[in-house]
Amino acid sequence: MVIVDDGSADDTDATLHALAATTSLRLTPLRFDYNRGQAAARNLGWAATTTPFLAFIDDDCVPEPTWLQAGLDALSAEPQTGVVQGCTKRPAGPTTDWTVFREVLQPSPWFEGCNLFARRRALEQVGGFDESMRRGGEDTMVGWAILAGGWRRAFADGAVVWHDNDERGLGYHVRYGWREGVICKVARRYPAFRREGLWRPWAVRPLNVAYCVALIGVVLGVSWRRQLLALVLPYAWMRRPPRGHDRYLRLAAERLAVDTAVFAGMKAGAAREHQLIV
């Protein structure tokens, strides 16, 4: 087991080394002196091993006892299988706008790194995770890179991990929304992802389109014809808070802030990658 501490400022490193000295596991703690992002941390971890198969899991996931064996069985079943996605579930219970979780119950075009297996030769062939993608998207990128390299993919129903339901707050979701622009880089490099991963080749999801239409309606309605303000209605309907919500107007404003961050991040990513994606 390899655990990478990506530049934390607390006692994580000392705790891991103390654990490595006492556990029956072959535990190797590794650490960056400063935060370099998920891609670099994952590359540091897998490069420190010599095994033919690699399994990745995140710190907010708990694996079932059969997780590792089920994933390795799926990876080794066919010699051309280069990447395997496991089954990611979340605990039952209520969620809010700000709940962060992952649920992957079937093959996904995003290749979520919280439950992912890779053949070492495939990972070496593509050069590992793209370290320029410091804040997300590196798992999606490496999955499609492996497929483009001629390898196959598989899904392991029995490789189950449970992902936390974590309340992150408005600030996290605004930052995450801005970072969605990395999708444009994956879409530019791998057109198959554009076809399989996006709602339309030019749009990530219907909500993004509704926001763009609403923005056009506001700009043109104020400066030209007021009737065009009606273009706001589809977006307003899609993002209306639940009836009777005790923070109705505040939640509506917060949703608008997150969607604005998504729009801005996507436009920045589209400009960088010369892609038409909303």
One Martini backbone bead per residue (centre of mass of N, CA, C, O) as a GRO file, in nm:
protein
  278
    1MET     BB    1   0.095   0.037   0.023
    2VAL     BB    2   0.027   0.371  -0.100
    3ILE     BB    3   0.077   0.697   0.054
    4VAL     BB    4  -0.002   1.030  -0.040
    5ASP     BB    5   0.131   1.341   0.064
    6ASP     BB    6   0.014   1.661  -0.061
    7GLY     BB    7   0.138   1.891   0.142
    8SER     BB    8   0.072   1.885   0.427
    9ALA     BB    9   0.056   2.080   0.754
   10ASP     BB   10   0.047   1.843   0.933
   11ASP     BB   11   0.079   1.505   1.090
   12THR     BB   12   0.062   1.293   0.857
   13ASP     BB   13   0.351   1.193   0.809
   14ALA     BB   14   0.409   1.090   1.098
   15THR     BB   15   0.169   0.897   1.116
   16LEU     BB   16   0.247   0.711   0.876
   17HIS     BB   17   0.526   0.622   0.985
   18ALA     BB   18   0.417   0.495   1.244
   19LEU     BB   19   0.234   0.290   1.101
   20ALA     BB   20   0.454   0.145   0.927
   21ALA     BB   21   0.602   0.031   1.198
   22THR     BB   22   0.323  -0.152   1.294
   23THR     BB   23   0.211  -0.272   1.054
   24SER     BB   24   0.141  -0.554   0.841
   25LEU     BB   25   0.171  -0.376   0.620
   26ARG     BB   26   0.304  -0.257   0.310
   27LEU     BB   27   0.391   0.060   0.394
   28THR     BB   28   0.419   0.365   0.185
   29PRO     BB   29   0.524   0.676   0.256
   30LEU     BB   30   0.454   0.985   0.082
   31ARG     BB   31   0.596   1.323  -0.006
   32PHE     BB   32   0.520   1.653  -0.046
   33ASP     BB   33   0.614   1.983   0.031
   34TYR     BB   34   0.390   2.053  -0.183
   35ASN     BB   35   0.119   2.120  -0.361
   36ARG     BB   36   0.058   1.931  -0.688
   37GLY     BB   37  -0.170   1.739  -0.708
   38GLN     BB   38  -0.324   1.453  -0.814
   39ALA     BB   39  -0.144   1.362  -1.047
   40ALA     BB   40   0.131   1.372  -0.902
   41ALA     BB   41   0.052   1.186  -0.666
   42ARG     BB   42  -0.015   0.936  -0.837
   43ASN     BB   43   0.259   0.912  -0.977
   44LEU     BB   44   0.428   0.873  -0.725
   45GLY     BB   45   0.287   0.613  -0.634
   46TRP     BB   46   0.311   0.417  -0.885
   47ALA     BB   47   0.626   0.455  -0.927
   48ALA     BB   48   0.687   0.301  -0.637
   49THR     BB   49   0.623   0.049  -0.799
   50THR     BB   50   0.615  -0.311  -0.953
   51THR     BB   51   0.344  -0.379  -1.038
   52PRO     BB   52   0.118  -0.477  -1.295
   53PHE     BB   53  -0.099  -0.360  -1.096
   54LEU     BB   54  -0.345  -0.091  -1.031
   55ALA     BB   55  -0.492   0.086  -0.745
   56PHE     BB   56  -0.746   0.337  -0.694
   57ILE     BB   57  -0.807   0.555  -0.406
   58ASP     BB   58  -0.977   0.753  -0.190
   59ASP     BB   59  -1.013   0.921   0.126
   60ASP     BB   60  -1.356   0.910   0.082
   61CYS     BB   61  -1.320   0.588   0.082
   62VAL     BB   62  -1.471   0.252   0.128
   63PRO     BB   63  -1.389  -0.069   0.107
   64GLU     BB   64  -1.461  -0.370   0.029
   65PRO     BB   65  -1.315  -0.676   0.079
   66THR     BB   66  -1.349  -0.742  -0.254
   67TRP     BB   67  -1.230  -0.511  -0.423
   68LEU     BB   68  -0.944  -0.590  -0.518
   69GLN     BB   69  -1.000  -0.869  -0.646
   70ALA     BB   70  -1.217  -0.779  -0.849
   71GLY     BB   71  -1.037  -0.581  -1.006
   72LEU     BB   72  -0.807  -0.779  -1.083
   73ASP     BB   73  -0.980  -0.983  -1.233
   74ALA     BB   74  -1.076  -0.786  -1.456
   75LEU     BB   75  -0.787  -0.708  -1.557
   76SER     BB   76  -0.684  -1.024  -1.609
   77ALA     BB   77  -0.891  -1.155  -1.811
   78GLU     BB   78  -0.762  -0.951  -2.026
   79PRO     BB   79  -0.473  -0.849  -2.191
   80GLN     BB   80  -0.624  -0.571  -2.318
   81THR     BB   81  -0.681  -0.465  -2.042
   82GLY     BB   82  -0.614  -0.131  -1.904
   83VAL     BB   83  -0.906  -0.052  -1.772
   84VAL     BB   84  -1.089  -0.024  -1.451
   85GLN     BB   85  -1.405   0.003  -1.316
   86GLY     BB   86  -1.567   0.060  -1.034
   87CYS     BB   87  -1.807   0.041  -0.777
   88THR     BB   88  -1.982   0.334  -0.673
   89LYS     BB   89  -2.110   0.426  -0.358
   90ARG     BB   90  -2.371   0.562  -0.146
   91PRO     BB   91  -2.520   0.665   0.113
   92ALA     BB   92  -2.800   0.692   0.253
   93GLY     BB   93  -2.968   1.004   0.214
   94PRO     BB   94  -2.968   1.323   0.238
   95THR     BB   95  -2.939   1.609   0.020
   96THR     BB   96  -2.771   1.886  -0.112
   97ASP     BB   97  -2.627   2.124  -0.302
   98TRP     BB   98  -2.341   2.059  -0.118
   99THR     BB   99  -2.314   1.766  -0.188
  100VAL     BB  100  -2.048   1.529  -0.197
  101PHE     BB  101  -2.038   1.273  -0.454
  102ARG     BB  102  -2.016   0.929  -0.570
  103GLU     BB  103  -2.181   0.745  -0.853
  104VAL     BB  104  -2.084   0.420  -0.994
  105LEU     BB  105  -2.285   0.166  -1.173
  106GLN     BB  106  -2.135   0.219  -1.450
  107PRO     BB  107  -1.999   0.292  -1.718
  108SER     BB  108  -1.771   0.573  -1.749
  109PRO     BB  109  -1.636   0.864  -1.913
  110TRP     BB  110  -1.466   0.969  -1.640
  111PHE     BB  111  -1.285   0.786  -1.472
  112GLU     BB  112  -1.300   0.765  -1.169
  113GLY     BB  113  -1.035   0.780  -0.923
  114CYS     BB  114  -1.185   0.642  -0.665
  115ASN     BB  115  -1.221   0.371  -0.879
  116LEU     BB  116  -0.924   0.243  -1.011
  117PHE     BB  117  -0.780   0.041  -1.274
  118ALA     BB  118  -0.440  -0.053  -1.387
  119ARG     BB  119  -0.215  -0.119  -1.621
  120ARG     BB  120   0.107  -0.059  -1.624
  121ARG     BB  121   0.169  -0.054  -1.930
  122ALA     BB  122  -0.051   0.154  -1.994
  123LEU     BB  123   0.050   0.383  -1.809
  124GLU     BB  124   0.333   0.403  -1.933
  125GLN     BB  125   0.251   0.462  -2.229
  126VAL     BB  126   0.096   0.750  -2.135
  127GLY     BB  127   0.258   0.882  -1.879
  128GLY     BB  128   0.025   0.898  -1.709
  129PHE     BB  129  -0.067   1.163  -1.546
  130ASP     BB  130  -0.166   1.487  -1.603
  131GLU     BB  131   0.007   1.749  -1.436
  132SER     BB  132  -0.151   2.003  -1.556
  133MET     BB  133  -0.400   1.871  -1.392
  134ARG     BB  134  -0.444   1.980  -1.072
  135ARG     BB  135  -0.795   2.013  -1.051
  136GLY     BB  136  -0.877   1.792  -1.251
  137GLY     BB  137  -0.931   1.532  -1.509
  138GLU     BB  138  -0.694   1.315  -1.499
  139ASP     BB  139  -0.870   1.057  -1.508
  140THR     BB  140  -1.011   1.102  -1.776
  141MET     BB  141  -0.756   1.132  -1.946
  142VAL     BB  142  -0.625   0.850  -1.888
  143GLY     BB  143  -0.852   0.673  -1.990
  144TRP     BB  144  -0.846   0.779  -2.290
  145ALA     BB  145  -0.548   0.722  -2.341
  146ILE     BB  146  -0.565   0.417  -2.316
  147LEU     BB  147  -0.767   0.374  -2.546
  148ALA     BB  148  -0.590   0.517  -2.766
  149GLY     BB  149  -0.358   0.283  -2.717
  150GLY     BB  150  -0.550   0.000  -2.755
  151TRP     BB  151  -0.715  -0.042  -2.512
  152ARG     BB  152  -0.928  -0.178  -2.279
  153ARG     BB  153  -1.237  -0.190  -2.103
  154ALA     BB  154  -1.387  -0.220  -1.769
  155PHE     BB  155  -1.632  -0.360  -1.532
  156ALA     BB  156  -1.660  -0.392  -1.163
  157ASP     BB  157  -1.911  -0.480  -0.958
  158GLY     BB  158  -1.732  -0.603  -0.705
  159ALA     BB  159  -1.573  -0.320  -0.691
  160VAL     BB  160  -1.645  -0.180  -0.391
  161VAL     BB  161  -1.722   0.157  -0.296
  162TRP     BB  162  -1.765   0.408  -0.041
  163HIS     BB  163  -1.895   0.727  -0.058
  164ASP     BB  164  -1.909   1.010   0.075
  165ASN     BB  165  -2.117   1.249   0.236
  166ASP     BB  166  -2.019   1.583   0.162
  167GLU     BB  167  -2.009   1.899   0.306
  168ARG     BB  168  -1.874   2.199   0.135
  169GLY     BB  169  -2.009   2.439   0.011
  170LEU     BB  170  -2.007   2.716  -0.184
  171GLY     BB  171  -1.704   2.770  -0.238
  172TYR     BB  172  -1.636   2.495  -0.357
  173HIS     BB  173  -1.845   2.505  -0.598
  174VAL     BB  174  -1.725   2.747  -0.737
  175ARG     BB  175  -1.444   2.628  -0.786
  176TYR     BB  176  -1.540   2.373  -0.934
  177GLY     BB  177  -1.686   2.518  -1.163
  178TRP     BB  178  -1.435   2.653  -1.282
  179ARG     BB  179  -1.278   2.368  -1.332
  180GLU     BB  180  -1.457   2.247  -1.571
  181GLY     BB  181  -1.275   2.347  -1.813
  182VAL     BB  182  -1.100   2.081  -1.849
  183ILE     BB  183  -1.287   1.936  -2.049
  184CYS     BB  184  -1.175   2.069  -2.309
  185LYS     BB  185  -0.908   1.910  -2.318
  186VAL     BB  186  -1.029   1.630  -2.354
  187ALA     BB  187  -1.203   1.693  -2.608
  188ARG     BB  188  -0.969   1.771  -2.796
  189ARG     BB  189  -0.801   1.498  -2.772
  190TYR     BB  190  -1.095   1.325  -2.734
  191PRO     BB  191  -1.371   1.288  -2.924
  192ALA     BB  192  -1.511   1.048  -2.780
  193PHE     BB  193  -1.580   1.207  -2.525
  194ARG     BB  194  -1.770   1.411  -2.652
  195ARG     BB  195  -1.982   1.189  -2.731
  196GLU     BB  196  -2.004   1.034  -2.438
  197GLY     BB  197  -1.978   1.273  -2.200
  198LEU     BB  198  -2.178   1.457  -2.344
  199TRP     BB  199  -2.482   1.572  -2.420
  200ARG     BB  200  -2.329   1.739  -2.633
  201PRO     BB  201  -2.066   1.823  -2.832
  202TRP     BB  202  -2.136   2.145  -2.716
  203ALA     BB  203  -2.252   2.015  -2.431
  204VAL     BB  204  -2.262   1.903  -2.110
  205ARG     BB  205  -2.552   2.033  -2.027
  206PRO     BB  206  -2.861   2.170  -2.017
  207LEU     BB  207  -2.801   2.395  -1.806
  208ASN     BB  208  -2.584   2.543  -1.969
  209VAL     BB  209  -2.776   2.632  -2.194
  210ALA     BB  210  -2.981   2.787  -2.021
  211TYR     BB  211  -2.781   2.997  -1.922
  212CYS     BB  212  -2.698   3.116  -2.196
  213VAL     BB  213  -2.982   3.203  -2.278
  214ALA     BB  214  -3.029   3.391  -2.036
  215LEU     BB  215  -2.793   3.582  -2.092
  216ILE     BB  216  -2.891   3.676  -2.366
  217GLY     BB  217  -3.163   3.788  -2.264
  218VAL     BB  218  -3.047   4.006  -2.079
  219VAL     BB  219  -2.870   4.164  -2.276
  220LEU     BB  220  -3.094   4.212  -2.499
  221GLY     BB  221  -3.327   4.314  -2.317
  222VAL     BB  222  -3.184   4.572  -2.211
  223SER     BB  223  -3.069   4.681  -2.511
  224TRP     BB  224  -3.347   4.614  -2.683
  225ARG     BB  225  -3.568   4.368  -2.596
  226ARG     BB  226  -3.777   4.273  -2.344
  227GLN     BB  227  -3.889   4.001  -2.452
  228LEU     BB  228  -3.605   3.848  -2.414
  229LEU     BB  229  -3.633   3.786  -2.105
  230ALA     BB  230  -3.781   3.507  -2.148
  231LEU     BB  231  -3.508   3.337  -2.169
  232VAL     BB  232  -3.492   3.292  -1.851
  233LEU     BB  233  -3.710   3.078  -1.774
  234PRO     BB  234  -3.576   2.797  -1.804
  235TYR     BB  235  -3.359   2.845  -1.589
  236ALA     BB  236  -3.542   2.927  -1.352
  237TRP     BB  237  -3.690   2.655  -1.346
  238MET     BB  238  -3.445   2.460  -1.305
  239ARG     BB  239  -3.334   2.653  -1.036
  240ARG     BB  240  -3.552   2.620  -0.849
  241PRO     BB  241  -3.643   2.600  -0.547
  242PRO     BB  242  -3.804   2.465  -0.316
  243ARG     BB  243  -4.097   2.477  -0.194
  244GLY     BB  244  -4.063   2.650   0.112
  245HIS     BB  245  -3.793   2.739   0.146
  246ASP     BB  246  -3.610   2.906   0.401
  247ARG     BB  247  -3.387   2.995   0.147
  248TYR     BB  248  -3.481   3.077  -0.136
  249LEU     BB  249  -3.320   3.331  -0.237
  250ARG     BB  250  -3.041   3.237  -0.150
  251LEU     BB  251  -3.031   2.975  -0.314
  252ALA     BB  252  -3.070   3.106  -0.589
  253ALA     BB  253  -2.808   3.276  -0.572
  254GLU     BB  254  -2.611   3.039  -0.534
  255ARG     BB  255  -2.674   2.893  -0.797
  256LEU     BB  256  -2.590   3.128  -0.976
  257ALA     BB  257  -2.293   3.136  -0.887
  258VAL     BB  258  -2.217   2.853  -0.982
  259ASP     BB  259  -2.308   2.882  -1.283
  260THR     BB  260  -2.115   3.117  -1.342
  261ALA     BB  261  -1.855   2.960  -1.291
  262VAL     BB  262  -1.900   2.749  -1.507
  263PHE     BB  263  -1.917   2.940  -1.746
  264ALA     BB  264  -1.638   3.075  -1.710
  265GLY     BB  265  -1.465   2.815  -1.713
  266MET     BB  266  -1.560   2.715  -1.992
  267LYS     BB  267  -1.468   2.963  -2.154
  268ALA     BB  268  -1.170   2.944  -2.078
  269GLY     BB  269  -1.127   2.654  -2.186
  270ALA     BB  270  -1.222   2.708  -2.477
  271ALA     BB  271  -1.004   2.920  -2.541
  272ARG     BB  272  -0.753   2.746  -2.489
  273GLU     BB  273  -0.872   2.491  -2.687
  274HIS     BB  274  -1.058   2.569  -2.922
  275GLN     BB  275  -1.365   2.531  -2.812
  276LEU     BB  276  -1.718   2.440  -2.847
  277ILE     BB  277  -1.828   2.484  -2.513
  278VAL     BB  278  -2.104   2.485  -2.249
   0.00000   0.00000   0.00000
